[in-house]
Amino acid sequence: MPESTNQRITSVGIDIGTTTTQLVISQLTIENTASGSLVPRVEITQKEVIHRSQIYFTPLLDRDLINAVAVSKILESEYQAAGLTSEMIDTGAVIITGETAKKENAKAIIDALAGFAGDFVVATAGANLEAIYAGKGSGAALYSAQRHQVVVNIDVGGGTSNYATFHEGKAVDSSCINVGGHLIEFDRQGDRITYISEPAKIALQITGERLQVGERVTLPQLRPIVKAMAGSVVDLLKTSTPSGLTKELLMTPPLQFSHPIGKVMISGGVADYVYAEKGPSTMSEVTAFGDFGPLLGWELKVSLEEAGFILEKPKETVRATVIGTGTQSVNLSGSTIHLQENTLPLRNIMVLSPFQSMIPETPQRIAEVIKNEILRLQVDHLEGVVAIALKGPRTMSFADISHLAKGVLLGLEEYLCNNKPLILVVEADCGKVLGQCINASANRPLEMVCIDQLEVENCDYIDIGKPLMGGRVVPVVLKTLVFNR
């Protein structure tokens, strides 16, 4: 793109969750923000949401498998409502979250949506990844940066509650508990139970409450089990060693509380009931959507206030995840790069950014941090390709680079055993030297791309094109989730 021009692109983002499916269409302005003498850096300078879909119940073939054909029909009808055709969509992202995040679902979605946009990113978001997306989408990340407060965003959906802790705009911790508003299903606006999930059965057993499929229940009968689940959500904000029901429903390691919590934000399907002036007073109000979400939201509010936490309403609640949508921002890597040209191009590479601040000093500690981040984001070593983003000082000594090379190899040992390319994206101007050090330290030839002078964030997606200018630079397309800023 010429430096003097702007470009507007149209992007669609789709969130397919345990209970609901929704989409947002945005127009984005991208332009070169670097001065004329510098390497071009094309960034998003303006974002306008031009269409928000209605919220659909996720179409399923069974309780876990998405009806991809029905999803494509939703997309088609929403394009028509927005006055758009598939040819007018430049890019897009599909995020599959909650209980629907199955491998089979991702493949089915790719096949079904192939004709709707030429450049969809499809990601199945594990619990921690989903938490980060929702926390950025709700505005919690930006709030923590602007107010210099530690903010925990809890995205409470149909099947899970996902926690993301933000400090100075960065996600520093995350967790997930199996509590959501759709764990028990009812006749819509009725009082008869039609389904009880396994997590709900565990909660019933531990609390001693008795509910069964087919029976009719009153609000006083339902409230104790919902109150217990809401209490478990709050318990994870109070202790890193949960017990009882909280321990049984925990799906990931608990929060570590390395920073004191300033504010708590709630997003997701039940969030609007957390911030309501009064709670539901009848079973028909509770089961308006065929579950107990409205009651869970109110009991969560009560539990948070009783525990002394300060609630802050986010800018986005039910649409926190979907407000982020796939887009493109074209960048050029620095001129000191290391790569094998036959490795490129590479598409839809997920970025992991394991170091929140400075890179550790020893190879062992570097490896430990990388392994922990791969575990936290539930990266499957057999599926897909990932890139490691390395933040750090703009200048690094040769000893620092040597330690980094050894630490990266140790941390990615299991990943590299599957013959995956080693992809590193470095902020510092040391890509070529780092690549050479890794080659020298490796016990076998590696397929490697090491590029520098680029800033990417955790959970971004990138494409890396063929080298330009005699192999000195490569074009990098950054497909980030564009959250409400």
C-alpha positions as CSV (number, residue, x, y, z in Angstrom):
1,M,0.0,0.0,0.0
2,P,1.4,3.5,-0.9
3,E,2.4,5.4,2.2
4,S,0.2,8.4,1.3
5,T,-3.0,6.5,1.0
6,N,-5.7,5.1,3.4
7,Q,-7.7,2.0,2.7
8,R,-11.1,1.0,4.2
9,I,-11.8,-2.7,4.6
10,T,-14.9,-4.5,5.7
11,S,-14.5,-7.3,8.3
12,V,-16.9,-9.8,9.8
13,G,-16.4,-11.4,13.2
14,I,-18.4,-14.5,14.3
15,D,-18.6,-15.9,17.8
16,I,-20.1,-19.4,18.1
17,G,-20.6,-20.3,21.7
18,T,-22.2,-22.9,23.9
19,T,-25.5,-21.2,23.9
20,T,-25.5,-18.3,21.4
21,T,-24.1,-17.3,18.0
22,Q,-23.7,-13.8,16.9
23,L,-21.8,-11.6,14.4
24,V,-20.5,-8.1,14.0
25,I,-19.6,-6.4,10.7
26,S,-17.1,-3.5,10.9
27,Q,-15.5,-1.1,8.5
28,L,-11.8,-0.3,9.3
29,T,-9.5,2.4,8.1
30,I,-5.9,1.3,7.8
31,E,-3.0,3.6,7.0
32,N,0.7,4.0,7.2
33,T,1.5,5.7,10.5
34,A,5.3,5.7,10.0
35,S,7.2,8.9,8.8
36,G,8.4,8.9,5.3
37,S,12.0,7.8,6.1
38,L,11.0,4.8,8.2
39,V,9.9,1.2,7.3
40,P,6.2,1.4,6.7
41,R,3.9,0.4,9.5
42,V,0.3,0.1,8.5
43,E,-2.2,0.3,11.4
44,I,-5.9,0.5,12.1
45,T,-6.7,4.1,12.7
46,Q,-10.5,4.0,12.8
47,K,-13.1,1.4,13.4
48,E,-16.8,1.7,12.9
49,V,-19.3,-1.1,13.7
50,I,-21.8,-1.0,10.8
51,H,-23.9,-4.1,11.7
52,R,-24.6,-6.1,14.8
53,S,-26.6,-9.3,14.3
54,Q,-29.4,-10.5,16.5
55,I,-28.3,-13.1,19.0
56,Y,-29.1,-16.6,17.8
57,F,-29.2,-19.8,19.8
58,T,-26.2,-21.8,18.5
59,P,-27.5,-24.4,16.0
60,L,-26.4,-27.8,17.0
61,L,-26.7,-31.3,15.5
62,D,-26.3,-32.7,19.0
63,R,-25.1,-31.2,22.3
64,D,-21.5,-30.8,21.1
65,L,-21.5,-30.7,17.3
66,I,-22.3,-27.4,15.5
67,N,-24.7,-27.4,12.6
68,A,-22.3,-25.6,10.2
69,V,-24.9,-25.4,7.4
70,A,-27.3,-23.6,9.7
71,V,-24.5,-21.2,10.8
72,S,-23.8,-20.4,7.1
73,K,-27.6,-19.6,6.7
74,I,-27.3,-17.2,9.7
75,L,-24.4,-15.5,8.0
76,E,-26.2,-15.2,4.7
77,S,-29.3,-13.7,6.3
78,E,-27.2,-11.2,8.3
79,Y,-25.3,-10.1,5.2
80,Q,-28.6,-9.4,3.5
81,A,-29.8,-7.4,6.5
82,A,-26.6,-5.4,6.4
83,G,-27.0,-4.8,2.6
84,L,-23.7,-6.6,1.8
85,T,-22.7,-9.4,-0.4
86,S,-19.8,-11.9,0.2
87,E,-17.7,-10.1,-2.4
88,M,-17.8,-6.9,-0.3
89,I,-16.3,-8.7,2.8
90,D,-12.5,-8.4,2.9
91,T,-11.7,-10.5,5.8
92,G,-13.1,-12.2,8.9
93,A,-12.6,-14.2,12.0
94,V,-14.7,-17.1,13.5
95,I,-14.2,-17.9,17.1
96,I,-15.6,-21.1,18.5
97,T,-15.8,-21.0,22.2
98,G,-17.1,-22.9,25.3
99,E,-18.3,-26.4,25.0
100,T,-18.6,-26.1,21.2
101,A,-14.8,-25.7,20.8
102,K,-14.3,-29.2,19.2
103,K,-11.9,-30.1,16.4
104,E,-14.7,-31.4,14.3
105,N,-16.5,-28.1,14.6
106,A,-13.6,-26.0,13.3
107,K,-13.3,-28.1,10.2
108,A,-17.0,-28.0,9.5
109,I,-17.1,-24.2,9.9
110,I,-14.2,-23.8,7.5
111,D,-15.9,-25.8,4.9
112,A,-19.3,-24.2,5.4
113,L,-18.1,-20.6,5.3
114,A,-15.6,-20.9,2.5
115,G,-17.7,-18.9,0.1
116,F,-18.5,-16.0,2.5
117,A,-15.1,-14.4,2.8
118,G,-11.7,-15.2,1.2
119,D,-9.6,-14.8,4.3
120,F,-11.4,-16.2,7.4
121,V,-9.4,-17.1,10.4
122,V,-11.1,-20.0,12.3
123,A,-9.9,-20.5,15.9
124,T,-11.2,-22.9,18.5
125,A,-10.7,-20.9,21.7
126,G,-9.8,-22.9,24.8
127,A,-10.9,-21.6,28.2
128,N,-8.0,-19.3,28.8
129,L,-7.8,-18.0,25.2
130,E,-11.5,-17.3,25.3
131,A,-11.1,-15.4,28.6
132,I,-8.5,-13.1,27.0
133,Y,-10.6,-12.4,24.0
134,A,-13.6,-11.6,26.1
135,G,-11.6,-9.4,28.5
136,K,-10.2,-7.3,25.6
137,G,-13.7,-7.2,23.9
138,S,-15.4,-6.0,27.1
139,G,-13.0,-3.1,27.5
140,A,-11.3,-4.5,30.7
141,A,-7.8,-4.5,29.1
142,L,-8.1,-0.8,28.0
143,Y,-9.6,0.2,31.4
144,S,-6.7,-1.4,33.2
145,A,-4.3,0.6,31.1
146,Q,-6.1,3.9,31.4
147,R,-6.8,3.7,35.1
148,H,-3.6,1.8,36.1
149,Q,-5.7,-0.7,38.0
150,V,-5.7,-4.5,38.0
151,V,-9.0,-5.6,36.5
152,V,-10.5,-9.1,36.4
153,N,-13.0,-9.7,33.6
154,I,-15.2,-12.7,34.1
155,D,-17.0,-13.8,31.0
156,V,-20.0,-15.9,32.1
157,G,-21.6,-17.8,29.3
158,G,-23.8,-20.9,28.9
159,G,-21.3,-23.5,30.1
160,T,-18.3,-21.8,31.7
161,S,-17.1,-18.7,33.5
162,N,-13.7,-17.4,32.1
163,Y,-11.5,-15.1,34.1
164,A,-8.8,-12.8,32.6
165,T,-6.7,-10.6,34.8
166,F,-5.4,-7.4,33.1
167,H,-2.5,-5.2,34.4
168,E,-1.6,-2.1,32.4
169,G,-3.5,-3.4,29.5
170,K,-1.8,-6.8,29.4
171,A,-3.4,-10.2,30.2
172,V,-1.3,-11.5,33.1
173,D,-3.5,-14.4,34.4
174,S,-6.5,-16.4,33.5
175,S,-8.7,-19.3,34.7
176,C,-11.9,-21.1,34.1
177,I,-14.7,-22.7,36.1
178,N,-17.5,-24.9,34.9
179,V,-20.3,-22.6,35.8
180,G,-22.7,-21.1,33.2
181,G,-26.3,-20.2,32.8
182,H,-27.2,-23.1,30.5
183,L,-26.1,-26.0,32.7
184,I,-29.7,-26.8,33.6
185,E,-32.3,-26.4,30.8
186,F,-36.1,-25.8,31.2
187,D,-39.1,-25.4,29.1
188,R,-38.8,-21.8,27.9
189,Q,-40.6,-19.5,30.4
190,G,-41.7,-22.7,32.3
191,D,-40.7,-24.6,35.4
192,R,-40.1,-28.1,34.1
193,I,-36.5,-29.3,33.9
194,T,-35.5,-30.8,30.5
195,Y,-31.8,-31.4,31.0
196,I,-29.1,-31.4,33.7
197,S,-25.5,-31.2,32.7
198,E,-22.7,-33.1,34.4
199,P,-21.2,-30.0,36.1
200,A,-24.7,-29.3,37.4
201,K,-25.1,-32.9,38.7
202,I,-21.8,-32.4,40.6
203,A,-23.0,-29.2,42.1
204,L,-26.3,-30.9,43.2
205,Q,-24.5,-33.8,44.7
206,I,-22.0,-31.6,46.7
207,T,-24.7,-29.2,47.9
208,G,-27.2,-31.9,48.7
209,E,-29.9,-30.2,46.6
210,R,-32.3,-32.5,44.7
211,L,-33.5,-31.7,41.2
212,Q,-34.4,-34.2,38.5
213,V,-35.1,-34.0,34.8
214,G,-38.9,-33.9,34.2
215,E,-39.9,-32.5,37.5
216,R,-41.3,-29.0,38.0
217,V,-39.4,-26.7,40.4
218,T,-40.2,-23.5,42.2
219,L,-37.9,-20.5,42.5
220,P,-37.1,-21.2,46.2
221,Q,-36.1,-24.8,45.2
222,L,-33.8,-23.6,42.4
223,R,-32.2,-20.6,44.1
224,P,-29.9,-22.6,46.5
225,I,-28.1,-24.5,43.8
226,V,-27.7,-21.3,41.6
227,K,-26.5,-19.4,44.6
228,A,-23.9,-22.1,45.3
229,M,-22.6,-21.9,41.7
230,A,-22.4,-18.1,41.9
231,G,-20.5,-18.5,45.2
232,S,-18.0,-20.7,43.4
233,V,-17.4,-18.1,40.7
234,V,-16.6,-15.5,43.5
235,D,-14.5,-18.0,45.5
236,L,-11.9,-18.1,42.7
237,L,-11.4,-14.3,43.2
238,K,-10.6,-14.9,46.9
239,T,-8.2,-17.9,47.0
240,S,-5.6,-19.7,44.9
241,T,-6.3,-22.9,46.8
242,P,-10.0,-23.6,46.2
243,S,-11.9,-26.4,47.9
244,G,-15.3,-28.0,47.9
245,L,-17.6,-27.3,45.0
246,T,-15.2,-24.7,43.5
247,K,-12.4,-27.2,43.4
248,E,-14.6,-29.8,41.7
249,L,-15.8,-27.4,39.0
250,L,-12.4,-25.8,38.3
251,M,-11.3,-26.5,34.7
252,T,-7.8,-24.9,34.8
253,P,-5.3,-23.8,37.4
254,P,-6.7,-21.1,39.6
255,L,-5.8,-17.4,39.6
256,Q,-2.4,-16.6,41.3
257,F,-3.1,-13.1,42.6
258,S,0.3,-11.6,41.7
259,H,-1.5,-8.2,41.8
260,P,-4.3,-7.0,44.1
261,I,-7.6,-6.8,42.3
262,G,-8.9,-3.2,41.7
263,K,-12.2,-3.8,39.8
264,V,-14.2,-6.8,38.6
265,M,-16.1,-6.7,35.3
266,I,-18.7,-9.2,34.1
267,S,-19.3,-9.9,30.4
268,G,-21.1,-12.7,28.6
269,G,-24.6,-13.9,28.3
270,V,-25.6,-13.3,32.0
271,A,-23.8,-10.0,32.4
272,D,-26.8,-7.7,31.9
273,Y,-28.6,-9.5,34.8
274,V,-25.5,-8.8,37.0
275,Y,-26.0,-5.0,36.4
276,A,-29.8,-5.1,36.6
277,E,-31.6,-3.1,39.3
278,K,-33.5,-6.1,40.5
279,G,-33.4,-9.9,40.2
280,P,-36.0,-12.2,38.6
281,S,-39.0,-12.8,40.9
282,T,-40.8,-15.7,39.0
283,M,-39.8,-18.9,37.3
284,S,-41.0,-17.5,34.0
285,E,-38.5,-14.6,34.3
286,V,-35.7,-17.0,35.3
287,T,-36.3,-19.4,32.4
288,A,-37.0,-16.7,29.7
289,F,-34.3,-18.3,27.5
290,G,-34.8,-21.9,28.6
291,D,-32.1,-21.9,31.3
292,F,-31.3,-20.2,34.7
293,G,-29.0,-17.4,33.3
294,P,-31.0,-14.5,34.7
295,L,-30.9,-15.9,38.2
296,L,-27.2,-16.8,38.0
297,G,-26.4,-13.2,37.0
298,W,-28.3,-11.8,39.9
299,E,-26.9,-14.2,42.5
300,L,-23.4,-13.5,41.1
301,K,-24.0,-9.8,41.8
302,V,-25.1,-10.5,45.3
303,S,-22.1,-12.8,46.0
304,L,-19.6,-10.2,44.6
305,E,-21.0,-7.4,46.7
306,E,-21.1,-9.5,49.8
307,A,-17.4,-10.4,49.3
308,G,-16.5,-6.7,49.0
309,F,-15.5,-6.6,45.3
310,I,-16.1,-3.4,43.4
311,L,-18.2,-4.1,40.2
312,E,-17.5,-2.0,37.1
313,K,-19.8,-2.3,34.1
314,P,-17.8,-2.9,30.9
315,K,-18.5,-1.2,27.6
316,E,-19.5,-4.5,26.1
317,T,-21.4,-7.2,28.0
318,V,-23.1,-10.0,25.9
319,R,-21.1,-9.0,22.8
320,A,-17.7,-8.8,24.4
321,T,-16.1,-11.6,22.4
322,V,-17.8,-11.0,19.0
323,I,-17.1,-7.3,19.0
324,G,-13.6,-8.3,18.1
325,T,-13.3,-9.3,14.5
326,G,-10.6,-10.4,12.1
327,T,-8.8,-7.8,10.1
328,Q,-5.5,-7.2,8.3
329,S,-2.7,-4.8,9.1
330,V,0.2,-5.1,6.7
331,N,3.7,-4.7,8.1
332,L,7.3,-5.3,6.9
333,S,9.7,-7.1,9.1
334,G,13.1,-5.6,9.9
335,S,16.1,-6.0,7.7
336,T,17.9,-8.5,9.9
337,I,16.0,-11.7,9.4
338,H,16.8,-15.4,9.3
339,L,14.7,-17.8,7.3
340,Q,14.6,-20.6,4.8
341,E,12.8,-19.2,1.8
342,N,11.1,-22.5,0.9
343,T,9.3,-22.4,4.2
344,L,7.2,-19.4,3.1
345,P,4.5,-18.4,2.7
346,L,2.8,-19.4,5.9
347,R,-0.8,-18.5,6.8
348,N,-2.9,-18.3,10.0
349,I,-0.1,-18.7,12.5
350,M,-1.3,-18.1,16.1
351,V,1.1,-15.9,18.1
352,L,2.1,-16.8,21.7
353,S,3.6,-14.0,23.8
354,P,4.9,-15.8,26.9
355,F,6.9,-13.0,28.4
356,Q,4.8,-10.3,30.0
357,S,7.8,-8.0,30.7
358,M,11.5,-8.8,30.4
359,I,12.9,-12.0,29.1
360,P,14.3,-14.2,31.9
361,E,18.1,-14.4,32.2
362,T,18.6,-18.2,32.1
363,P,17.8,-20.7,29.4
364,Q,16.0,-22.9,32.0
365,R,13.7,-20.1,33.2
366,I,13.0,-19.0,29.5
367,A,12.0,-22.6,28.7
368,E,9.8,-22.9,31.8
369,V,7.8,-19.7,30.9
370,I,7.3,-20.8,27.3
371,K,6.1,-24.3,28.4
372,N,3.7,-22.8,30.9
373,E,2.2,-20.4,28.3
374,I,1.7,-23.3,25.8
375,L,-0.1,-25.3,28.6
376,R,-2.2,-22.3,29.7
377,L,-3.5,-21.6,26.2
378,Q,-4.0,-25.3,25.6
379,V,-1.9,-25.4,22.4
380,D,-2.1,-28.8,20.7
381,H,1.4,-29.8,19.5
382,L,-0.1,-31.9,16.7
383,E,-2.4,-29.2,15.4
384,G,-1.5,-26.0,13.5
385,V,1.6,-23.8,13.7
386,V,2.5,-21.2,16.3
387,A,4.9,-18.3,16.5
388,I,6.6,-17.2,19.7
389,A,6.6,-13.4,20.2
390,L,9.6,-12.1,22.1
391,K,9.4,-8.7,23.8
392,G,12.5,-7.2,25.3
393,P,15.1,-4.5,25.1
394,R,15.8,-3.0,21.7
395,T,19.4,-3.9,22.1
396,M,20.6,-7.3,23.4
397,S,24.1,-8.6,24.1
398,F,25.4,-11.7,22.4
399,A,25.2,-13.5,25.7
400,D,21.5,-12.6,26.1
401,I,20.8,-13.8,22.6
402,S,22.7,-17.1,23.2
403,H,20.7,-17.7,26.4
404,L,17.5,-16.9,24.6
405,A,18.3,-19.3,21.7
406,K,18.9,-22.2,24.2
407,G,15.8,-21.4,26.2
408,V,13.6,-21.3,23.1
409,L,14.8,-24.7,22.0
410,L,14.2,-26.2,25.5
411,G,10.8,-24.6,25.8
412,L,9.6,-25.8,22.3
413,E,11.3,-29.2,22.4
414,E,8.0,-31.2,22.3
415,Y,6.5,-28.9,19.7
416,L,9.6,-29.2,17.4
417,C,9.5,-33.0,17.7
418,N,6.4,-32.9,15.4
419,N,8.5,-31.4,12.6
420,K,6.8,-28.0,12.9
421,P,8.7,-24.9,11.7
422,L,10.2,-22.7,14.4
423,I,8.7,-19.2,14.0
424,L,10.0,-16.3,16.1
425,V,8.8,-12.7,16.0
426,V,11.2,-10.4,17.9
427,E,10.8,-6.8,18.8
428,A,14.5,-6.2,19.1
429,D,16.7,-5.8,16.0
430,C,18.4,-9.2,16.4
431,G,16.5,-11.7,14.2
432,K,19.5,-12.8,12.1
433,V,21.8,-13.3,15.0
434,L,19.2,-15.1,17.1
435,G,18.4,-17.4,14.1
436,Q,22.1,-18.2,13.7
437,C,22.5,-18.9,17.5
438,I,19.5,-21.3,17.4
439,N,20.9,-23.2,14.4
440,A,24.3,-23.5,16.3
441,S,22.6,-24.8,19.4
442,A,20.1,-27.2,17.8
443,N,21.1,-30.9,17.5
444,R,19.5,-31.2,14.1
445,P,18.6,-28.9,11.1
446,L,15.5,-26.9,11.8
447,E,13.0,-25.3,9.5
448,M,13.0,-21.8,10.9
449,V,11.7,-18.2,10.3
450,C,13.1,-15.5,12.7
451,I,11.9,-12.0,11.9
452,D,12.3,-8.8,13.9
453,Q,11.2,-5.2,14.5
454,L,7.6,-6.2,14.8
455,E,5.2,-5.8,17.7
456,V,2.5,-8.5,18.0
457,E,0.2,-9.5,20.9
458,N,-0.8,-12.7,22.5
459,C,-3.4,-14.6,20.4
460,D,-2.9,-12.5,17.2
461,Y,-2.8,-14.4,13.9
462,I,-0.2,-13.6,11.3
463,D,0.6,-14.5,7.7
464,I,4.2,-14.4,6.5
465,G,4.8,-13.9,2.8
466,K,7.7,-14.5,0.4
467,P,10.8,-12.4,1.0
468,L,11.1,-9.0,-0.8
469,M,14.1,-6.7,-1.6
470,G,16.5,-9.5,-2.2
471,G,15.5,-11.4,0.8
472,R,16.1,-8.6,3.3
473,V,12.4,-8.2,4.4
474,V,9.2,-10.2,4.4
475,P,5.7,-8.9,4.3
476,V,3.7,-9.8,7.4
477,V,0.0,-9.6,7.6
478,L,-1.3,-9.2,11.1
479,K,-4.8,-10.6,11.6
480,T,-5.7,-9.3,15.0
481,L,-9.0,-9.3,16.8
482,V,-10.0,-5.7,16.7
483,F,-11.6,-5.0,20.1
484,N,-13.6,-2.0,21.1
485,R,-11.0,0.6,21.9
